[in-house]
Amino acid sequence: MKEKAACLERLRDALSMSMLIALLWGCAEQNGLRGHPHSSQDRTPQMVTAPDTRESIGLTPPARREHRTVMLQHLESLEQIVGALSREDFEMAQGLTKNHLGFFMHRQAMARQRPEDFPPAYQDLAMAHHSAAEELAGVMPTRDLKKILPKFDEVLKACVACHLAFKLRDEENVP
């Protein structure tokens, strides 16, 4: 039991660190800091990054804010799911997964956004994410972390796949 709790605590710490990195990455990108050399007065080594090959999605400022809100809700939901799993509250984890990551959330988000603003490949990745969430919710009743954690990993991989493929276009380039 202690080994399981320690494993879940490490998972929660890793997810929290991932969320922090994602938020910092987004802030750096939004403020034009990512990949730029430091000033000559700064003795910190120059940051080196690979070219950004993600496809840009241009959204109007209101749609952009809404999209960022949905993405933040996804991160917060993942954190809450890990917390519920660490407490072995499988019912809470299942409810959060169904309501915050699954098809319910997808339908709600799409009702507030225009699907035509997003390329078909984005839609495919979003559906893969939501399918993975539905599968995760489906194994929660087993209360078996050896079945639950691989499904949770699939949800995280679906998140990462989308973020590696797409980015929001810089606001100054949005019509």
C-alpha positions as CSV (number, residue, x, y, z in Angstrom):
1,M,0.0,0.0,0.0
2,K,2.8,2.4,0.9
3,E,4.5,1.6,-2.4
4,K,1.3,2.4,-4.4
5,A,0.9,5.7,-2.5
6,A,4.6,6.6,-3.2
7,C,4.1,5.8,-6.9
8,L,1.0,8.0,-7.0
9,E,2.8,10.9,-5.2
10,R,5.6,10.7,-7.7
11,L,3.1,10.8,-10.5
12,R,1.4,13.8,-9.0
13,D,4.7,15.6,-8.5
14,A,5.6,14.9,-12.2
15,L,2.3,16.2,-13.4
16,S,2.6,19.3,-11.3
17,M,6.1,19.9,-12.7
18,S,4.8,19.3,-16.3
19,M,2.0,21.8,-15.7
20,L,4.5,24.4,-14.4
21,I,6.7,23.8,-17.4
22,A,3.8,24.1,-19.8
23,L,2.6,27.3,-18.2
24,L,6.2,28.8,-18.2
25,W,6.7,27.7,-21.8
26,G,3.4,29.4,-22.8
27,C,4.3,32.6,-21.0
28,A,7.8,32.6,-22.6
29,E,6.3,32.1,-26.0
30,Q,3.6,34.7,-25.5
31,N,6.2,37.3,-24.3
32,G,8.6,36.5,-27.2
33,L,11.3,35.0,-24.9
34,R,11.4,31.4,-26.2
35,G,14.5,30.7,-28.3
36,H,15.9,34.3,-28.1
37,P,19.5,34.9,-27.1
38,H,20.1,36.6,-23.7
39,S,21.4,40.1,-23.7
40,S,25.2,40.6,-23.8
41,Q,25.0,41.9,-20.2
42,D,23.5,38.6,-19.1
43,R,26.2,35.9,-18.4
44,T,23.6,33.1,-18.8
45,P,24.4,30.9,-21.8
46,Q,22.4,31.4,-24.9
47,M,19.2,29.3,-25.2
48,V,19.2,27.0,-28.2
49,T,16.0,25.6,-29.6
50,A,14.9,23.7,-32.6
51,P,12.8,25.5,-35.2
52,D,9.1,25.5,-34.3
53,T,7.4,23.4,-36.9
54,R,4.0,23.3,-35.3
55,E,1.0,24.3,-37.4
56,S,-0.4,27.7,-36.4
57,I,-4.1,28.1,-35.7
58,G,-5.4,31.7,-36.1
59,L,-8.2,32.5,-33.8
60,T,-10.0,35.8,-33.1
61,P,-8.9,37.3,-29.7
62,P,-12.2,36.1,-28.0
63,A,-11.8,32.6,-29.5
64,R,-8.2,32.5,-28.5
65,R,-9.0,33.4,-24.9
66,E,-11.7,30.7,-24.8
67,H,-9.3,28.1,-26.2
68,R,-6.7,29.0,-23.6
69,T,-9.3,28.7,-20.9
70,V,-10.2,25.2,-22.1
71,M,-6.6,24.2,-22.2
72,L,-6.0,25.5,-18.7
73,Q,-9.1,23.6,-17.6
74,H,-7.6,20.4,-19.1
75,L,-4.4,20.9,-17.0
76,E,-6.3,21.6,-13.8
77,S,-8.5,18.5,-14.4
78,L,-5.5,16.3,-14.9
79,E,-4.1,17.5,-11.6
80,Q,-7.4,16.9,-9.8
81,I,-7.6,13.4,-11.3
82,V,-4.1,12.5,-10.1
83,G,-5.1,13.9,-6.7
84,A,-8.2,11.7,-6.6
85,L,-6.1,8.7,-7.7
86,S,-3.5,9.4,-5.0
87,R,-6.3,9.3,-2.4
88,E,-7.8,6.2,-4.1
89,D,-11.0,8.1,-4.7
90,F,-11.8,6.2,-7.9
91,E,-15.3,7.5,-8.2
92,M,-14.1,11.1,-8.1
93,A,-11.4,10.4,-10.6
94,Q,-13.9,8.7,-12.9
95,G,-16.3,11.6,-12.6
96,L,-13.6,14.2,-13.3
97,T,-12.4,12.2,-16.3
98,K,-15.8,11.8,-17.8
99,N,-17.0,15.4,-17.1
100,H,-13.8,17.3,-17.7
101,L,-11.8,15.4,-20.3
102,G,-14.4,13.2,-22.1
103,F,-16.9,13.8,-24.8
104,F,-19.1,16.0,-22.5
105,M,-16.4,18.6,-22.3
106,H,-15.6,18.3,-26.0
107,R,-19.2,19.0,-26.9
108,Q,-19.3,21.9,-24.5
109,A,-16.1,23.4,-25.9
110,M,-17.2,23.0,-29.5
111,A,-20.6,24.6,-28.8
112,R,-18.6,27.8,-27.7
113,Q,-16.1,27.6,-30.6
114,R,-16.4,27.4,-34.4
115,P,-15.1,24.0,-35.6
116,E,-14.2,25.5,-39.0
117,D,-11.5,27.6,-37.2
118,F,-9.6,24.3,-36.5
119,P,-7.9,22.1,-39.1
120,P,-9.2,18.5,-39.5
121,A,-6.0,17.1,-38.1
122,Y,-6.6,19.1,-34.9
123,Q,-10.1,17.7,-34.7
124,D,-8.7,14.2,-35.1
125,L,-6.2,14.7,-32.2
126,A,-8.9,16.2,-30.1
127,M,-11.1,13.2,-30.7
128,A,-8.2,10.9,-29.9
129,H,-7.7,12.8,-26.6
130,H,-11.4,12.5,-25.7
131,S,-11.5,8.8,-26.7
132,A,-8.4,8.1,-24.4
133,A,-10.3,9.9,-21.6
134,E,-13.4,7.8,-22.1
135,E,-11.2,4.7,-22.0
136,L,-9.6,5.9,-18.8
137,A,-13.0,6.6,-17.2
138,G,-14.0,3.1,-18.3
139,V,-11.2,1.4,-16.3
140,M,-11.7,3.5,-13.1
141,P,-14.3,1.1,-11.6
142,T,-11.6,-1.7,-11.6
143,R,-9.7,0.3,-8.9
144,D,-6.6,-1.4,-10.3
145,L,-3.8,1.1,-10.8
146,K,-2.0,-1.3,-13.1
147,K,-4.9,-0.9,-15.5
148,I,-5.7,2.8,-14.7
149,L,-2.2,4.3,-15.0
150,P,-1.5,3.0,-18.6
151,K,-4.8,4.6,-19.7
152,F,-3.9,7.8,-17.9
153,D,-0.6,7.7,-19.8
154,E,-2.5,7.5,-23.1
155,V,-4.5,10.6,-22.1
156,L,-1.2,12.5,-21.4
157,K,0.3,11.3,-24.7
158,A,-2.8,12.5,-26.6
159,C,-2.4,15.9,-24.9
160,V,1.3,16.1,-25.8
161,A,0.7,15.0,-29.5
162,C,-1.7,17.9,-30.0
163,H,0.6,20.4,-28.4
164,L,3.5,19.1,-30.5
165,A,1.5,19.5,-33.7
166,F,-0.3,22.8,-33.2
167,K,0.1,26.3,-31.7
168,L,-2.0,29.4,-31.5
169,R,-0.9,32.0,-34.0
170,D,0.7,35.2,-32.5
171,E,-2.0,37.7,-31.6
172,E,-0.6,40.3,-33.9
173,N,-1.1,37.9,-36.9
174,V,-4.7,37.1,-36.1
175,P,-7.3,38.9,-38.4
